[in-house]
Amino acid sequence: MKIYSGAIGGLLLVLMGICACGGADNEANSPQVADESMTQEQIAVAQLTEALAEDPDNAELYAERGAIYLENGIYDRAITDLRRSLERDSSRVAVWHLLADAQMDNLRSRDALNTMIFASSRFKDRVPTLLKLAEIQYIVRQHDDALATLDRAVKVDPNEGEVFFMIGEVLSEQGDTARAINSYQRATELNPDILDAWLALGMLFEARANPIAERYFKTATAIDRDEAIPYRMLADYYSRQSRLPEAIAQYDEAIQRDPQYEEAFYNSGLVYLDMKELEKAKAQFDRAVKVKPTYVEARFYQGVALELQGNLEGARQAYQQALNLAPSFKSAQQAIERIQAAQ
């Protein structure tokens, strides 16, 4: 086991909460026998565990096993293994990032924040590490700290578009939309492929009722023609502008790229309702529910479409299904009462 000396070693041990309990390592590294019923991930874990039983101080093996645990949502074990890896070798920055990811996914945001604070002090001039710290600070609403971290990143590399995109995110969250727009625009100048920056600009200019928003949404669709979200957002924009046929066309583009995109099915159903095309609306809500059976709003609007078609019993059943999923859904309850009074 690597022994850490001086202030850095002491801070590392405090931060990671490491105890010198060899028994825990020995138990975690007990050999496992792979069999045909195991998944590829389980086999990989068994092989790594066997290797660690022979080489219990191998930081890379702990990191590999921790990454597998993280990928499969076994966060406590991921955190334990990644900590063990860093205890043995704290020089691998990617492992610090993985540890922060595992802690965030395990709803331990304070631990993740402390992890990245330490990592950013260890790797002072590494922009991706500063960006990850800023992202966590943004998530936990430490906006001023996030901007200070991003300012550090700008000083390291003033031409990194992702940094300016993140500055725009923080400023937008703070309500400083003018400066946010400037930051997003700077991000796209430095890196035209930052899809989310174009979408953010579209939303901000739409909020200002500026028709240039359409150009930003369209640019986003051109950046990655296989990505469904920009098409759905352009469709949403057209819908809000009452450009309904154009909205439908873009929802179709989104669905073509992601046939399981329940939100695109649902939103296009709403547009078809506005167009009084009830059969098409109902079909889209049906597809949304097929993809996501717990989609309360889609089940409710199945009822709306059926009620408008005069199928009151079918509508009542759809409303009831929505109410079963969300007992406090007043609109569904009121719709049921309205139908019962009419029958």
WOZI-V506210 format. One record per residue. N is the residue number from 1. PHI is phi in radians with two decimals (NA if undefined). NEAR is the number of other C-alpha atoms within 8 Angstrom. Layout:
n=N phi=PHI near=NEAR
n=N phi=PHI near=NEAR
This chain:
n=1 phi=NA near=5
n=2 phi=-1.26 near=6
n=3 phi=-1.76 near=6
n=4 phi=-1.67 near=7
n=5 phi=-2.06 near=7
n=6 phi=1.34 near=6
n=7 phi=-1.15 near=6
n=8 phi=-1.12 near=8
n=9 phi=-1.08 near=10
n=10 phi=-1.12 near=10
n=11 phi=-1.11 near=8
n=12 phi=-1.06 near=10
n=13 phi=-1.15 near=10
n=14 phi=-1.16 near=8
n=15 phi=-1.05 near=8
n=16 phi=-1.50 near=7
n=17 phi=1.11 near=6
n=18 phi=-1.41 near=8
n=19 phi=-2.04 near=4
n=20 phi=-1.44 near=4
n=21 phi=-1.94 near=6
n=22 phi=-1.09 near=6
n=23 phi=-1.06 near=6
n=24 phi=-1.09 near=7
n=25 phi=-1.12 near=9
n=26 phi=-1.09 near=10
n=27 phi=-1.15 near=7
n=28 phi=-1.16 near=7
n=29 phi=-1.84 near=11
n=30 phi=-1.11 near=9
n=31 phi=-1.01 near=8
n=32 phi=-2.10 near=8
n=33 phi=-1.73 near=5
n=34 phi=-1.35 near=9
n=35 phi=-2.39 near=6
n=36 phi=-1.18 near=4
n=37 phi=-1.40 near=4
n=38 phi=-1.46 near=9
n=39 phi=-1.32 near=6
n=40 phi=-1.06 near=6
n=41 phi=-1.15 near=8
n=42 phi=-1.14 near=9
n=43 phi=-1.11 near=11
n=44 phi=-1.07 near=9
n=45 phi=-1.09 near=10
n=46 phi=-1.06 near=12
n=47 phi=-1.16 near=10
n=48 phi=-1.16 near=12
n=49 phi=-1.12 near=14
n=50 phi=-1.11 near=12
n=51 phi=-1.13 near=10
n=52 phi=-1.22 near=13
n=53 phi=-1.08 near=11
n=54 phi=-1.54 near=6
n=55 phi=-2.42 near=7
n=56 phi=-1.22 near=10
n=57 phi=-1.89 near=7
n=58 phi=-1.52 near=10
n=59 phi=-1.10 near=12
n=60 phi=-1.15 near=7
n=61 phi=-1.14 near=11
n=62 phi=-1.09 near=14
n=63 phi=-1.13 near=12
n=64 phi=-1.13 near=9
n=65 phi=-1.20 near=14
n=66 phi=-1.07 near=14
n=67 phi=-1.14 near=11
n=68 phi=-1.16 near=11
n=69 phi=-1.03 near=12
n=70 phi=-1.10 near=11
n=71 phi=-1.05 near=7
n=72 phi=-1.78 near=6
n=73 phi=1.32 near=6
n=74 phi=-1.70 near=9
n=75 phi=-1.24 near=12
n=76 phi=-1.06 near=7
n=77 phi=-1.20 near=9
n=78 phi=-1.05 near=16
n=79 phi=-1.07 near=12
n=80 phi=-1.06 near=9
n=81 phi=-1.18 near=12
n=82 phi=-1.17 near=16
n=83 phi=-1.11 near=11
n=84 phi=-1.08 near=10
n=85 phi=-1.07 near=16
n=86 phi=-1.24 near=13
n=87 phi=-1.07 near=13
n=88 phi=-1.55 near=12
n=89 phi=-2.72 near=9
n=90 phi=-1.55 near=8
n=91 phi=-1.56 near=5
n=92 phi=-1.65 near=8
n=93 phi=-1.12 near=9
n=94 phi=-1.07 near=6
n=95 phi=-1.25 near=11
n=96 phi=-1.07 near=13
n=97 phi=-1.12 near=11
n=98 phi=-1.09 near=10
n=99 phi=-1.08 near=14
n=100 phi=-1.10 near=13
n=101 phi=-1.06 near=9
n=102 phi=-1.10 near=12
n=103 phi=-1.18 near=14
n=104 phi=-1.12 near=10
n=105 phi=-1.12 near=8
n=106 phi=-1.60 near=8
n=107 phi=1.07 near=6
n=108 phi=-2.05 near=9
n=109 phi=-1.15 near=10
n=110 phi=-1.13 near=6
n=111 phi=-1.10 near=9
n=112 phi=-1.08 near=14
n=113 phi=-1.07 near=12
n=114 phi=-1.11 near=9
n=115 phi=-1.03 near=12
n=116 phi=-1.35 near=14
n=117 phi=-1.08 near=9
n=118 phi=-1.14 near=9
n=119 phi=-1.04 near=11
n=120 phi=-1.24 near=12
n=121 phi=-1.40 near=7
n=122 phi=-1.42 near=6
n=123 phi=-2.05 near=9
n=124 phi=-1.09 near=7
n=125 phi=-1.89 near=6
n=126 phi=-1.81 near=10
n=127 phi=-1.07 near=9
n=128 phi=-1.02 near=6
n=129 phi=-1.23 near=12
n=130 phi=-1.12 near=14
n=131 phi=-1.10 near=13
n=132 phi=-1.17 near=10
n=133 phi=-1.05 near=14
n=134 phi=-1.08 near=14
n=135 phi=-1.07 near=10
n=136 phi=-1.18 near=11
n=137 phi=-1.06 near=13
n=138 phi=-1.12 near=11
n=139 phi=-1.09 near=7
n=140 phi=-1.56 near=7
n=141 phi=1.17 near=6
n=142 phi=-1.68 near=9
n=143 phi=-1.15 near=10
n=144 phi=-1.13 near=6
n=145 phi=-1.13 near=9
n=146 phi=-1.07 near=14
n=147 phi=-1.13 near=11
n=148 phi=-1.14 near=8
n=149 phi=-1.12 near=12
n=150 phi=-1.18 near=14
n=151 phi=-1.11 near=8
n=152 phi=-1.05 near=9
n=153 phi=-1.14 near=15
n=154 phi=-1.08 near=11
n=155 phi=-1.17 near=7
n=156 phi=-1.28 near=9
n=157 phi=-2.53 near=8
n=158 phi=-1.27 near=7
n=159 phi=-2.02 near=6
n=160 phi=-1.65 near=11
n=161 phi=-1.07 near=13
n=162 phi=-1.07 near=9
n=163 phi=-1.14 near=12
n=164 phi=-1.21 near=12
n=165 phi=-1.06 near=13
n=166 phi=-1.16 near=12
n=167 phi=-1.05 near=13
n=168 phi=-1.04 near=14
n=169 phi=-1.06 near=9
n=170 phi=-1.16 near=13
n=171 phi=-1.11 near=12
n=172 phi=-1.10 near=10
n=173 phi=-1.11 near=7
n=174 phi=-1.37 near=7
n=175 phi=1.56 near=6
n=176 phi=-1.57 near=9
n=177 phi=-1.22 near=9
n=178 phi=-1.12 near=6
n=179 phi=-1.23 near=9
n=180 phi=-1.08 near=14
n=181 phi=-1.03 near=11
n=182 phi=-1.04 near=9
n=183 phi=-1.22 near=12
n=184 phi=-1.09 near=16
n=185 phi=-1.13 near=10
n=186 phi=-1.11 near=11
n=187 phi=-1.05 near=17
n=188 phi=-1.24 near=13
n=189 phi=-1.16 near=8
n=190 phi=-1.37 near=9
n=191 phi=-2.54 near=10
n=192 phi=-1.13 near=8
n=193 phi=-1.61 near=6
n=194 phi=-1.38 near=11
n=195 phi=-0.98 near=10
n=196 phi=-1.13 near=7
n=197 phi=-1.18 near=12
n=198 phi=-1.12 near=14
n=199 phi=-1.15 near=13
n=200 phi=-1.10 near=9
n=201 phi=-1.10 near=13
n=202 phi=-1.02 near=14
n=203 phi=-1.17 near=9
n=204 phi=-1.19 near=11
n=205 phi=-1.28 near=12
n=206 phi=-1.11 near=11
n=207 phi=-1.06 near=7
n=208 phi=-1.60 near=6
n=209 phi=1.02 near=6
n=210 phi=-1.72 near=8
n=211 phi=-1.14 near=8
n=212 phi=-1.12 near=9
n=213 phi=-0.94 near=13
n=214 phi=-1.02 near=10
n=215 phi=-1.09 near=9
n=216 phi=-1.13 near=12
n=217 phi=-1.10 near=14
n=218 phi=-1.12 near=10
n=219 phi=-1.05 near=9
n=220 phi=-1.08 near=13
n=221 phi=-1.16 near=11
n=222 phi=-1.44 near=7
n=223 phi=-1.22 near=8
n=224 phi=-2.37 near=8
n=225 phi=-1.26 near=7
n=226 phi=-1.66 near=5
n=227 phi=-1.54 near=10
n=228 phi=-1.41 near=12
n=229 phi=-1.02 near=7
n=230 phi=-1.03 near=13
n=231 phi=-1.15 near=13
n=232 phi=-1.15 near=13
n=233 phi=-1.22 near=10
n=234 phi=-1.13 near=13
n=235 phi=-1.08 near=14
n=236 phi=-1.06 near=10
n=237 phi=-1.06 near=10
n=238 phi=-1.08 near=12
n=239 phi=-1.09 near=12
n=240 phi=-1.17 near=7
n=241 phi=-1.56 near=6
n=242 phi=1.08 near=6
n=243 phi=-1.72 near=9
n=244 phi=-1.20 near=10
n=245 phi=-1.02 near=6
n=246 phi=-1.14 near=10
n=247 phi=-1.08 near=16
n=248 phi=-1.02 near=11
n=249 phi=-1.05 near=9
n=250 phi=-1.33 near=12
n=251 phi=-1.08 near=15
n=252 phi=-1.08 near=8
n=253 phi=-1.10 near=11
n=254 phi=-1.11 near=16
n=255 phi=-1.17 near=13
n=256 phi=-1.05 near=7
n=257 phi=-1.46 near=9
n=258 phi=-2.47 near=8
n=259 phi=-1.17 near=6
n=260 phi=-1.87 near=6
n=261 phi=-1.48 near=11
n=262 phi=-1.10 near=11
n=263 phi=-1.18 near=7
n=264 phi=-1.18 near=11
n=265 phi=-1.06 near=14
n=266 phi=-1.11 near=12
n=267 phi=-1.14 near=10
n=268 phi=-1.18 near=13
n=269 phi=-1.07 near=14
n=270 phi=-1.11 near=9
n=271 phi=-1.14 near=13
n=272 phi=-1.07 near=12
n=273 phi=-1.08 near=11
n=274 phi=-1.07 near=7
n=275 phi=-1.51 near=7
n=276 phi=1.13 near=6
n=277 phi=-1.71 near=9
n=278 phi=-1.20 near=12
n=279 phi=-1.10 near=7
n=280 phi=-1.16 near=9
n=281 phi=-1.06 near=15
n=282 phi=-1.02 near=13
n=283 phi=-1.08 near=9
n=284 phi=-1.21 near=12
n=285 phi=-1.13 near=15
n=286 phi=-1.05 near=11
n=287 phi=-1.16 near=10
n=288 phi=-1.09 near=16
n=289 phi=-1.22 near=13
n=290 phi=-1.10 near=7
n=291 phi=-1.25 near=9
n=292 phi=-2.34 near=8
n=293 phi=-1.05 near=7
n=294 phi=-1.62 near=6
n=295 phi=-1.33 near=9
n=296 phi=-1.05 near=10
n=297 phi=-1.10 near=7
n=298 phi=-1.15 near=12
n=299 phi=-1.14 near=15
n=300 phi=-1.08 near=13
n=301 phi=-1.33 near=10
n=302 phi=-1.00 near=14
n=303 phi=-1.09 near=14
n=304 phi=-1.05 near=9
n=305 phi=-1.09 near=14
n=306 phi=-1.15 near=14
n=307 phi=-1.14 near=11
n=308 phi=-1.15 near=8
n=309 phi=-1.45 near=7
n=310 phi=1.57 near=6
n=311 phi=-1.56 near=9
n=312 phi=-1.21 near=9
n=313 phi=-1.18 near=6
n=314 phi=-1.09 near=10
n=315 phi=-1.12 near=14
n=316 phi=-1.05 near=12
n=317 phi=-1.12 near=9
n=318 phi=-1.14 near=12
n=319 phi=-1.07 near=16
n=320 phi=-1.14 near=11
n=321 phi=-1.09 near=10
n=322 phi=-1.10 near=14
n=323 phi=-1.18 near=13
n=324 phi=-1.08 near=7
n=325 phi=-1.33 near=8
n=326 phi=-2.41 near=8
n=327 phi=-1.01 near=6
n=328 phi=-1.64 near=5
n=329 phi=-1.33 near=9
n=330 phi=-1.13 near=6
n=331 phi=-1.08 near=6
n=332 phi=-1.19 near=12
n=333 phi=-1.11 near=11
n=334 phi=-1.13 near=8
n=335 phi=-1.15 near=10
n=336 phi=-1.09 near=11
n=337 phi=-1.11 near=8
n=338 phi=-1.12 near=8
n=339 phi=-1.18 near=10
n=340 phi=-1.07 near=7
n=341 phi=-1.21 near=6
n=342 phi=-1.46 near=5
n=343 phi=-1.47 near=4
